[in-house]
């Protein structure tokens, strides 16, 4: 039964970025998944702390320390850490994905290795640990499960989950960390460890590679711990007769129970390994060991369990080699056993993989005539289309479907699936996400309008009619409310009307008759923007003063609104008609038609009705709207 079906993380988009595809390994502190970084479109490994431990601050702190420690180690034989983060109860590391197998897989299926193969694996391991030791870190959990052998021949050290600074205290309380088969005596007795604890573990790993079994065994972990404390690791040649004395000496030096006798760190041990190799001839290096005892190949104290996964039809061998159990090998012919194994790490690993049934000829036949469907899940339609066409394939019909995992508008399914091989320019069908099938209107109150638009679009809703209103509590330009209200369920693409705040209202004062400078200062202090019209007009106001304003006195404006001021160039001068000798009514009509105000002055007694004089002489000019006084002649 595939237990990944019950894993809640499989199929989920973690932290909005990492799509979890499959669970590949389970350890004491964390579970490792194969995932895709949808932002960079690359396959990686996600190491996710068990949620039960995420509530323990000490565990979380140690987990995060792993990310910081390994990120500082730039070495080709160390599994790189790309990112660290958390979402809810899931604390994770995003790490380099190594397509290949673990040293445990090789030992489980092959048993003992030839000395050349064992040293070819041990040397890059020591190089990686040496870089860590010289950088000030101790791994503290070296074992075959943490040695990855990539399909490109590279050996990498993984899982610095128990890493500690060399100079810091490493005492444990109530428990002993690390797998018991590889613990140094001082770790067991005192709970402390430095670089020499890693050296001890590497010595045990070397013994296991040479013999196919662990040096100490027992029915319980306590029995194994007791032997580490009181019994030396036996010589490998005792289990595999014929092994060179130099290999016995190498294991003895690395696994000395007294840490002061061991090489100080991995760099020192690497020097001893290379010196021992130089003293061995080809026959000694290529000695074929007998099959190891089956009862030694797996023990109950191994803390990391590997989950086998079903290989899909047509899958490439390179896709299934990351910490997955290998198929049982067929016994090689006697002639093959006598043949000298290929030299060098790359050829060594190729030989191991071939022995496990992964022939290079199959890879050649499968890859030479087909085009792989590129990984485009989680990408936008435009990006996915470009990658598919760049690969020499065509994009066929595009479908749309609801999804709770993939963001709206991104690719949620590909047919054929990513990694599948197609002939020539075959078509690929994309399914784009419409987002969730039922969408709740989000609470947008207080959000700036631009952010509210983005939020609605991300939720799969559309922006409806936008209106404005004054608000004493919501900042100008932010949302006061929506229709429908927050929490209302709607179908995707439904419109949501927004009311946007204009801020607190401002009462506009009357600035006519004021100088432009005074009017501008007053309006700006009130929070308004002032604009002066380029053209002036005639008005009763004095030249240079405000003749008119775009917002009348008493109007309500929002902060930042613009009010335009028009400047007066003084009153208009018009000709004054001569009304002397006219009657009162005739004179008044003539002057008012010309644009003047009329004032009548009569001489006592009031017996006549003829204009005898006017305050402004007829034929001259006067300001339009000004007053002309006419005098009515008396007796």
C-alpha positions as CSV (number, residue, x, y, z in Angstrom):
1,X,0.0,0.0,0.0
2,X,1.3,3.5,-0.9
3,X,1.3,5.3,2.5
4,X,1.8,8.7,0.8
5,X,-1.9,8.7,-0.1
6,X,-2.7,9.4,3.6
7,X,0.0,12.2,3.9
8,X,-1.8,15.6,4.1
9,X,1.2,17.4,2.6
10,X,1.3,15.4,-0.7
11,X,-0.4,17.4,-3.4
12,X,-0.3,20.6,-1.3
13,X,1.3,23.9,-2.2
14,X,3.5,24.6,0.9
15,X,4.1,28.3,1.8
16,X,2.6,29.3,-1.5
17,X,5.7,28.1,-3.4
18,X,6.6,24.4,-3.0
19,X,4.3,21.8,-4.5
20,X,4.7,18.6,-2.6
21,X,4.7,15.6,-5.0
22,X,5.7,12.5,-3.0
23,X,7.0,11.4,0.3
24,X,10.4,9.7,0.0
25,X,11.8,9.2,3.5
26,X,10.8,9.4,7.1
27,X,13.2,10.1,9.9
28,X,13.1,10.6,13.7
29,X,12.7,14.4,13.4
30,X,11.3,15.0,10.0
31,X,9.9,13.7,6.8
32,X,11.5,14.2,3.4
33,X,9.4,14.9,0.3
34,X,10.1,15.4,-3.4
35,X,8.7,18.8,-4.4
36,X,8.8,21.4,-7.1
37,X,9.7,25.0,-6.5
38,X,6.9,26.6,-8.6
39,X,8.7,29.9,-8.6
40,X,11.9,28.6,-10.1
41,X,10.5,25.4,-11.7
42,X,13.0,23.1,-10.2
43,X,12.8,19.8,-8.4
44,X,14.1,19.8,-4.8
45,X,13.8,17.9,-1.5
46,X,11.6,19.3,1.3
47,X,12.6,18.3,4.8
48,X,9.5,19.0,7.0
49,X,9.7,18.7,10.7
50,X,7.1,16.5,12.3
51,X,4.3,18.8,13.4
52,X,4.4,17.3,16.9
53,X,8.0,18.6,17.3
54,X,7.2,22.1,15.9
55,X,5.7,23.0,19.3
56,X,9.1,22.3,21.0
57,X,11.2,25.5,20.7
58,X,14.4,23.5,21.2
59,X,13.7,21.2,18.3
60,X,12.7,24.1,16.1
61,X,15.8,26.0,17.0
62,X,18.0,23.0,16.2
63,X,16.1,22.5,12.9
64,X,16.7,26.1,11.8
65,X,20.3,25.8,12.9
66,X,20.7,23.0,10.3
67,X,19.6,25.4,7.5
68,X,22.0,28.2,8.6
69,X,24.9,25.8,9.2
70,X,24.6,23.9,5.9
71,X,23.9,27.1,3.9
72,X,27.4,28.3,5.0
73,X,29.0,25.2,3.6
74,X,29.7,25.7,-0.1
75,X,31.1,22.3,-1.0
76,X,30.3,19.9,-3.9
77,X,30.0,17.0,-1.6
78,X,27.4,18.6,0.8
79,X,23.7,18.6,0.0
80,X,22.9,22.3,-0.4
81,X,20.1,24.1,1.5
82,X,18.2,26.6,-0.6
83,X,15.5,28.0,1.8
84,X,14.0,27.7,5.2
85,X,10.5,28.6,6.3
86,X,7.3,27.7,8.1
87,X,3.6,27.5,7.3
88,X,1.4,26.8,10.3
89,X,2.7,23.7,12.0
90,X,5.0,22.8,9.1
91,X,8.6,24.0,9.6
92,X,10.7,23.0,6.5
93,X,14.0,23.1,4.7
94,X,14.2,23.3,0.9
95,X,17.2,21.3,-0.1
96,X,19.0,20.1,-3.2
97,X,17.3,17.0,-4.7
98,X,19.9,14.2,-5.4
99,X,18.6,11.8,-8.0
100,X,20.3,8.6,-7.0
101,X,20.4,6.2,-4.0
102,X,21.8,6.1,-0.5
103,X,24.8,4.1,0.6
104,X,22.4,2.2,2.8
105,X,20.5,1.1,-0.4
106,X,23.8,-0.1,-1.9
107,X,24.8,-2.0,1.2
108,X,21.4,-3.5,1.7
109,X,21.4,-4.9,-1.9
110,X,25.1,-5.6,-2.5
111,X,26.5,-6.4,1.0
112,X,30.2,-5.8,1.2
113,X,32.0,-3.6,-1.3
114,X,35.4,-4.0,-2.8
115,X,38.0,-1.8,-1.0
116,X,38.4,0.5,-4.0
117,X,34.7,1.1,-4.1
118,X,34.6,1.7,-0.3
119,X,37.4,4.2,-0.5
120,X,36.0,5.9,-3.5
121,X,32.9,6.6,-1.4
122,X,34.6,7.4,1.8
123,X,37.0,10.0,0.4
124,X,34.3,12.5,-0.8
125,X,32.4,11.9,2.5
126,X,35.6,12.9,4.4
127,X,36.1,15.9,2.1
128,X,32.6,17.1,2.9
129,X,33.0,16.6,6.6
130,X,36.4,18.2,6.5
131,X,35.0,21.3,5.1
132,X,32.4,21.3,7.9
133,X,35.0,20.7,10.6
134,X,37.3,23.4,9.4
135,X,34.2,25.7,9.2
136,X,33.5,24.9,12.9
137,X,30.7,22.4,12.7
138,X,30.2,18.7,13.7
139,X,27.7,16.5,11.8
140,X,27.0,14.1,14.8
141,X,24.8,11.7,12.8
142,X,27.0,10.1,10.1
143,X,25.6,6.8,8.8
144,X,25.0,5.2,5.4
145,X,21.5,6.7,5.2
146,X,23.1,10.2,5.1
147,X,25.5,9.4,2.2
148,X,23.8,10.0,-1.1
149,X,25.2,8.6,-4.4
150,X,23.9,10.6,-7.3
151,X,23.3,9.2,-10.7
152,X,26.0,11.5,-12.0
153,X,28.6,9.7,-9.8
154,X,28.9,12.4,-7.1
155,X,28.8,11.5,-3.4
156,X,27.1,13.9,-1.1
157,X,26.6,14.1,2.7
158,X,23.1,15.0,3.8
159,X,21.1,15.6,6.9
160,X,23.1,18.0,9.1
161,X,20.1,17.9,11.4
162,X,22.2,17.3,14.5
163,X,24.9,19.7,13.6
164,X,26.4,21.7,16.4
165,X,29.1,24.4,16.6
166,X,32.4,22.8,17.6
167,X,33.0,25.1,20.5
168,X,29.5,24.9,22.0
169,X,28.3,22.5,24.7
170,X,26.7,19.4,23.2
171,X,25.4,17.7,26.3
172,X,22.1,15.8,25.9
173,X,19.5,15.4,28.5
174,X,17.7,12.2,29.0
175,X,18.4,10.8,25.5
176,X,21.3,10.1,23.2
177,X,21.1,11.6,19.7
178,X,22.2,9.8,16.6
179,X,21.8,6.2,15.4
180,X,23.3,3.9,18.1
181,X,25.5,1.8,15.7
182,X,27.6,4.9,14.8
183,X,27.8,6.7,18.1
184,X,31.3,7.3,19.6
185,X,31.9,6.1,23.2
186,X,32.2,9.7,24.5
187,X,28.7,10.5,23.0
188,X,27.2,7.6,24.9
189,X,29.1,8.1,28.2
190,X,29.2,11.9,28.5
191,X,26.7,13.1,25.9
192,X,29.4,15.3,24.3
193,X,30.9,15.3,20.8
194,X,33.4,17.1,18.7
195,X,35.0,16.4,15.3
196,X,36.4,13.1,16.5
197,X,32.9,11.7,16.9
198,X,32.4,12.1,13.2
199,X,35.7,10.4,12.6
200,X,34.5,7.5,14.7
201,X,31.3,7.2,12.8
202,X,33.2,7.2,9.5
203,X,35.4,4.4,10.7
204,X,32.2,2.4,11.5
205,X,30.8,3.2,8.0
206,X,34.1,2.1,6.4
207,X,34.0,-1.2,8.4
208,X,30.4,-1.8,7.2
209,X,31.3,-1.1,3.6
210,X,34.2,-3.5,3.8
211,X,32.3,-6.3,5.5
212,X,28.7,-5.8,4.8
213,X,27.8,-5.8,8.5
214,X,28.0,-3.5,11.5
215,X,30.9,-4.1,14.0
216,X,28.6,-4.3,17.0
217,X,25.2,-6.1,17.2
218,X,22.7,-6.9,19.8
219,X,19.0,-7.6,20.5
220,X,18.5,-4.1,22.0
221,X,20.1,-0.7,21.4
222,X,21.4,-0.9,25.0
223,X,23.5,-3.9,24.1
224,X,25.0,-2.1,21.1
225,X,25.8,0.9,23.3
226,X,27.5,-1.3,25.8
227,X,29.8,-2.8,23.2
228,X,30.8,0.7,21.9
229,X,31.9,1.5,25.4
230,X,33.7,-1.7,26.2
231,X,34.7,-3.4,23.0
232,X,37.0,-2.3,20.2
233,X,35.7,-2.4,16.7
234,X,37.1,-5.6,15.2
235,X,39.4,-5.7,12.3
236,X,37.5,-6.0,9.0
237,X,39.8,-8.9,7.9
238,X,38.3,-10.9,10.8
239,X,35.0,-10.9,8.9
240,X,36.4,-10.9,5.4
241,X,39.6,-12.8,5.3
242,X,42.2,-11.5,2.8
243,X,41.6,-7.8,3.3
244,X,44.8,-5.8,3.5
245,X,46.4,-4.9,6.8
246,X,46.3,-1.3,5.9
247,X,42.5,-1.3,5.9
248,X,42.5,-2.9,9.4
249,X,44.8,-0.2,10.6
250,X,42.7,2.5,9.0
251,X,39.5,1.3,10.8
252,X,41.3,0.9,14.1
253,X,42.7,4.4,13.9
254,X,39.3,6.0,13.2
255,X,37.4,3.9,15.8
256,X,39.7,4.1,18.7
257,X,37.6,4.2,21.9
258,X,39.9,6.9,23.3
259,X,39.1,10.1,21.2
260,X,42.6,11.4,21.9
261,X,44.1,8.6,19.8
262,X,41.9,9.2,16.8
263,X,42.7,11.6,13.9
264,X,41.6,15.0,15.1
265,X,39.1,15.6,12.3
266,X,37.9,14.4,8.9
267,X,40.8,16.2,7.1
268,X,43.3,14.2,9.1
269,X,41.5,11.0,8.5
270,X,41.3,11.8,4.8
271,X,45.1,12.0,4.8
272,X,45.4,8.6,6.4
273,X,42.9,7.1,3.8
274,X,44.9,8.4,0.9
275,X,48.2,7.2,2.4
276,X,46.7,3.7,3.0
277,X,45.3,3.6,-0.6
278,X,48.8,4.5,-2.0
279,X,50.2,1.4,-0.3
280,X,47.6,-1.0,-1.8
281,X,48.1,-2.6,-5.2
282,X,45.3,-3.2,-7.7
283,X,44.7,-6.8,-6.5
284,X,44.2,-5.6,-2.9
285,X,41.9,-2.7,-4.0
286,X,39.8,-4.8,-6.3
287,X,39.4,-7.9,-4.0
288,X,35.8,-9.1,-4.5
289,X,34.3,-9.6,-1.0
290,X,31.9,-12.5,-0.3
291,X,28.2,-11.7,0.2
292,X,27.6,-10.2,3.7
293,X,25.5,-11.9,6.3
294,X,21.8,-11.2,5.6
295,X,21.1,-10.6,9.3
296,X,23.6,-7.8,9.4
297,X,22.0,-5.8,6.5
298,X,19.2,-4.1,8.5
299,X,18.8,-3.6,12.2
300,X,16.0,-2.3,14.4
301,X,18.0,0.7,15.6
302,X,18.1,2.4,12.2
303,X,16.1,5.6,12.7
304,X,15.5,6.5,9.1
305,X,13.0,4.4,7.1
306,X,12.8,4.6,3.4
307,X,9.5,4.4,1.6
308,X,9.5,2.4,-1.6
309,X,7.5,3.9,-4.4
310,X,5.9,2.4,-7.5
311,X,7.8,3.3,-10.6
312,X,5.3,4.6,-13.2
313,X,5.4,3.0,-16.7
314,X,7.9,4.7,-18.9
315,X,9.7,6.4,-16.0
316,X,13.4,6.9,-16.4
317,X,15.7,5.1,-14.0
318,X,17.3,8.4,-13.0
319,X,13.9,9.5,-11.6
320,X,13.6,6.8,-9.0
321,X,17.0,6.7,-7.4
322,X,16.5,9.3,-4.6
323,X,16.5,7.3,-1.3
324,X,14.3,4.6,-2.8
325,X,15.0,0.9,-2.4
326,X,16.5,-0.8,-5.4
327,X,15.3,-4.0,-7.0
328,X,17.3,-7.1,-5.9
329,X,20.3,-7.6,-8.2
330,X,20.9,-10.8,-10.1
331,X,24.1,-12.6,-9.3
332,X,26.8,-11.6,-11.8
333,X,28.5,-14.4,-13.7
334,X,31.8,-15.7,-12.4
335,X,33.6,-14.1,-15.3
336,X,32.2,-10.7,-14.3
337,X,33.4,-11.2,-10.7
338,X,36.9,-11.8,-11.9
339,X,36.8,-8.7,-14.1
340,X,38.4,-5.6,-12.5
341,X,35.7,-3.0,-11.6
342,X,35.9,0.4,-13.4
343,X,38.0,3.0,-11.6
344,X,37.0,6.4,-10.4
345,X,33.8,7.5,-8.6
346,X,31.7,8.0,-11.7
347,X,32.5,4.6,-13.2
348,X,32.2,3.0,-9.7
349,X,28.6,4.3,-9.3
350,X,27.7,3.4,-12.8
351,X,28.9,-0.2,-12.1
352,X,26.8,-0.3,-9.0
353,X,23.7,0.9,-10.8
354,X,24.3,-1.5,-13.6
355,X,24.5,-4.3,-11.1
356,X,21.2,-3.2,-9.7
357,X,19.5,-3.7,-13.0
358,X,19.7,-0.1,-14.4
359,X,21.3,-0.6,-17.7
360,X,22.8,2.3,-19.7
361,X,21.4,0.8,-22.9
362,X,17.8,1.2,-21.7
363,X,18.5,4.9,-20.9
364,X,19.9,5.4,-24.4
365,X,16.9,3.8,-26.1
366,X,14.4,5.7,-24.0
367,X,15.9,9.1,-24.4
368,X,17.3,9.3,-27.9
369,X,14.0,9.5,-29.9
370,X,11.6,11.4,-27.7
371,X,11.1,14.8,-26.1
372,X,10.2,15.1,-22.5
373,X,7.2,17.2,-21.4
374,X,8.8,20.1,-19.4
375,X,7.8,20.8,-15.8
376,X,5.3,23.6,-16.0
377,X,2.9,22.9,-13.1
378,X,2.2,26.1,-11.2
379,X,3.4,28.3,-14.0
380,X,1.3,30.9,-15.8
381,X,-0.1,30.0,-19.2
382,X,2.3,32.3,-21.0
383,X,5.4,30.8,-19.2
384,X,4.1,27.2,-19.7
385,X,3.4,27.8,-23.4
386,X,6.9,29.2,-24.0
387,X,8.6,26.3,-22.2
388,X,6.6,23.7,-24.1
389,X,7.2,25.3,-27.5
390,X,10.9,25.8,-26.7
391,X,11.1,22.0,-26.0
392,X,9.8,21.4,-29.6
393,X,6.3,20.4,-28.6
394,X,3.0,22.1,-29.3
395,X,0.3,23.4,-26.9
396,X,-3.1,21.8,-27.8
397,X,-6.4,22.7,-26.3
398,X,-6.5,24.6,-23.0
399,X,-8.9,23.6,-20.3
400,X,-10.0,25.3,-17.1
401,X,-11.0,23.7,-13.8
402,X,-11.4,24.5,-10.2
403,X,-8.5,23.9,-7.8
404,X,-7.9,24.5,-4.1
405,X,-4.2,24.0,-4.5
406,X,-3.1,26.0,-7.6
407,X,-3.5,29.7,-7.9
408,X,-6.0,31.1,-10.3
409,X,-4.5,31.3,-13.9
410,X,-1.7,28.8,-13.3
411,X,-1.2,25.4,-14.8
412,X,-2.8,22.7,-12.5
413,X,-2.6,19.7,-14.9
414,X,-0.7,18.6,-18.0
415,X,-1.6,15.8,-20.4
416,X,0.7,14.0,-20.9
417,X,2.3,14.6,-17.5
418,X,5.6,16.4,-17.0
419,X,8.5,14.1,-17.7
420,X,6.6,11.9,-20.1
421,X,8.2,11.4,-23.5
422,X,6.5,12.4,-26.7
423,X,7.5,11.9,-30.3
424,X,8.2,14.9,-32.6
425,X,6.0,17.9,-32.1
426,X,3.2,16.2,-30.3
427,X,0.6,18.4,-28.6
428,X,0.3,19.0,-24.8
429,X,-3.0,19.8,-23.2
430,X,-2.9,22.4,-20.3
431,X,-5.5,22.7,-17.6
432,X,-5.5,26.1,-16.0
433,X,-6.8,26.7,-12.5
434,X,-9.9,28.8,-11.9
435,X,-9.2,28.8,-8.2
436,X,-11.6,27.4,-5.6
437,X,-15.1,26.5,-6.8
438,X,-16.8,28.6,-4.1
439,X,-15.1,31.9,-3.2
440,X,-15.7,34.0,0.0
441,X,-15.6,37.7,-0.4
442,X,-12.6,38.9,1.6
443,X,-12.6,41.6,4.2
444,X,-11.2,44.6,2.3
445,X,-11.9,47.4,4.8
446,X,-9.0,49.6,5.3
447,X,-7.0,48.2,2.4
448,X,-5.7,50.6,-0.3
449,X,-7.7,50.3,-3.5
450,X,-4.8,48.8,-5.5
451,X,-4.3,46.1,-2.8
452,X,-8.0,45.4,-2.7
453,X,-8.1,44.9,-6.5
454,X,-5.2,42.4,-6.3
455,X,-6.9,40.6,-3.4
456,X,-10.1,40.2,-5.3
457,X,-8.3,39.0,-8.4
458,X,-6.3,36.5,-6.4
459,X,-9.5,35.1,-4.9
460,X,-11.0,34.8,-8.3
461,X,-13.4,37.7,-8.0
462,X,-13.9,40.7,-10.2
463,X,-13.9,44.4,-9.2
464,X,-17.3,46.0,-9.7
465,X,-18.5,49.6,-9.5
466,X,-16.3,51.9,-7.5
467,X,-17.9,54.8,-5.6
468,X,-16.5,57.3,-3.2
469,X,-17.6,58.7,0.1
470,X,-16.3,60.8,3.0
471,X,-15.1,58.9,6.1
472,X,-13.7,60.2,9.4
473,X,-12.1,56.8,10.2
474,X,-10.9,55.2,7.0
475,X,-7.9,56.7,5.3
476,X,-8.3,58.4,1.9
477,X,-8.0,56.0,-1.0
478,X,-8.8,52.9,1.2
479,X,-11.8,50.7,1.1
480,X,-14.7,51.6,3.4
481,X,-16.8,48.6,2.5
482,X,-17.9,46.2,-0.2
483,X,-21.1,44.8,-1.7
484,X,-21.5,41.8,-1.1
485,X,-20.2,42.0,2.5
486,X,-17.1,40.1,3.7
487,X,-17.7,36.4,4.2
488,X,-20.4,36.2,1.5
489,X,-20.0,33.1,-0.7
490,X,-19.9,33.8,-4.4
491,X,-19.1,31.9,-7.6
492,X,-15.7,32.7,-9.2
493,X,-15.6,35.9,-11.4
494,X,-18.5,37.5,-9.5
495,X,-18.3,41.3,-9.2
496,X,-17.7,43.0,-5.9
497,X,-18.7,46.7,-5.7
498,X,-16.3,48.9,-3.6
499,X,-16.8,52.1,-1.6
500,X,-13.6,54.0,-1.4
501,X,-12.9,56.7,1.2
502,X,-12.4,60.3,0.3
503,X,-11.1,61.0,3.8
504,X,-12.5,63.6,6.2
505,X,-14.5,66.4,4.4
506,X,-13.2,70.0,4.2
507,X,-15.5,73.0,4.2
508,X,-14.4,75.4,1.4
509,X,-14.1,79.1,2.5
510,X,-14.9,82.2,0.4
511,X,-11.7,83.6,-1.1
512,X,-13.2,86.2,-3.5
513,X,-11.7,89.6,-3.0
514,X,-8.6,88.2,-1.2
515,X,-5.1,88.5,-2.7
516,X,-3.9,85.4,-4.6
517,X,-1.2,84.8,-2.0
518,X,-3.5,85.0,1.0
519,X,-6.1,82.8,-0.7
520,X,-3.5,80.1,-1.7
521,X,-2.1,79.9,1.9
522,X,-5.5,79.6,3.4
523,X,-6.7,76.8,1.1
524,X,-3.4,74.9,1.3
525,X,-3.6,74.9,5.1
526,X,-7.0,73.4,4.8
527,X,-5.6,70.5,2.8
528,X,-6.6,71.6,-0.7
529,X,-4.5,71.9,-3.8
530,X,-4.6,75.4,-5.4
531,X,-4.5,76.1,-9.1
532,X,-4.5,79.7,-10.6
533,X,-6.3,80.1,-13.9
534,X,-4.0,81.4,-16.6
535,X,-6.5,84.0,-17.8
536,X,-7.8,87.0,-15.8
537,X,-11.3,88.4,-16.0
538,X,-12.9,91.7,-15.4
539,X,-14.8,91.9,-12.2
540,X,-15.8,94.3,-9.5
541,X,-12.9,93.1,-7.4
542,X,-9.7,95.0,-7.4
543,X,-7.1,94.0,-10.0
544,X,-4.9,91.2,-8.8
545,X,-7.4,89.9,-6.2
546,X,-9.5,86.7,-6.5
547,X,-12.5,87.3,-8.8
548,X,-13.9,83.7,-8.6
549,X,-13.2,80.2,-7.3
550,X,-14.2,76.8,-8.8
551,X,-15.7,75.4,-5.6
552,X,-18.2,77.8,-4.0
553,X,-18.2,78.8,-0.4
554,X,-19.7,76.0,1.8
555,X,-18.9,73.2,-0.6
556,X,-17.3,70.0,0.8
557,X,-14.0,68.8,-0.6
558,X,-11.7,65.9,0.0
559,X,-8.1,66.4,1.1
560,X,-5.9,67.0,-1.9
561,X,-8.8,68.1,-4.1
562,X,-7.9,71.0,-6.5
563,X,-9.6,74.4,-6.3
564,X,-9.0,76.8,-9.2
565,X,-8.8,80.6,-8.5
566,X,-9.5,83.2,-11.2
567,X,-7.7,86.5,-10.8
568,X,-9.5,89.9,-11.4
569,X,-8.1,92.4,-13.8
570,X,-10.4,95.0,-12.4
571,X,-13.8,96.3,-13.6
572,X,-14.6,96.8,-17.2
573,X,-14.8,100.6,-18.4
574,X,-17.9,101.4,-20.4
575,X,-19.1,104.8,-22.0
576,X,-21.4,106.9,-19.9
577,X,-24.5,108.1,-21.8
578,X,-25.4,111.8,-21.6
579,X,-28.8,112.0,-19.9
580,X,-28.9,115.7,-19.2
581,X,-32.3,117.2,-20.1
582,X,-33.9,113.7,-20.1
583,X,-36.7,112.8,-17.7
584,X,-36.0,110.8,-14.7
585,X,-37.3,107.5,-16.1
586,X,-35.4,108.1,-19.5
587,X,-32.2,108.8,-17.7
588,X,-32.4,105.7,-15.4
589,X,-33.2,103.4,-18.3
590,X,-30.3,104.7,-20.4
591,X,-27.7,104.4,-17.6
592,X,-28.9,100.9,-16.4
593,X,-28.8,99.6,-19.9
594,X,-25.2,100.8,-20.1
595,X,-24.3,98.8,-17.0
596,X,-24.5,101.4,-14.3
597,X,-26.3,101.7,-11.0
598,X,-28.4,104.8,-10.8
599,X,-29.0,107.2,-7.9
600,X,-31.5,110.0,-8.2
601,X,-31.0,113.4,-6.4
602,X,-33.8,115.9,-6.5
603,X,-33.7,119.6,-5.6
604,X,-36.3,121.0,-3.3
605,X,-39.1,121.7,-4.0
606,X,-39.8,118.7,-6.3
607,X,-41.8,120.4,-9.0
608,X,-39.8,119.4,-12.1
609,X,-38.8,116.1,-13.7
610,X,-35.9,117.1,-15.9
611,X,-32.3,115.9,-15.3
612,X,-30.2,119.0,-14.8
613,X,-26.9,117.2,-14.1
614,X,-25.0,113.8,-13.7
615,X,-22.1,112.8,-11.4
616,X,-20.1,111.4,-14.3
617,X,-20.0,113.5,-17.4
618,X,-21.6,112.0,-20.5
619,X,-19.3,110.8,-23.1
620,X,-16.6,109.7,-20.7
621,X,-16.0,106.1,-19.4
622,X,-16.6,104.6,-16.0
623,X,-16.3,101.1,-14.4
624,X,-19.1,98.9,-15.3
625,X,-21.4,98.5,-12.4
626,X,-20.4,101.7,-10.7
627,X,-23.0,104.3,-9.6
628,X,-24.0,107.4,-11.6
629,X,-26.0,110.0,-9.7
630,X,-28.4,112.2,-11.6
631,X,-29.8,115.5,-10.4
632,X,-33.4,116.6,-11.0
633,X,-33.9,120.3,-11.5
634,X,-36.3,122.0,-9.0
635,X,-38.0,125.4,-9.4
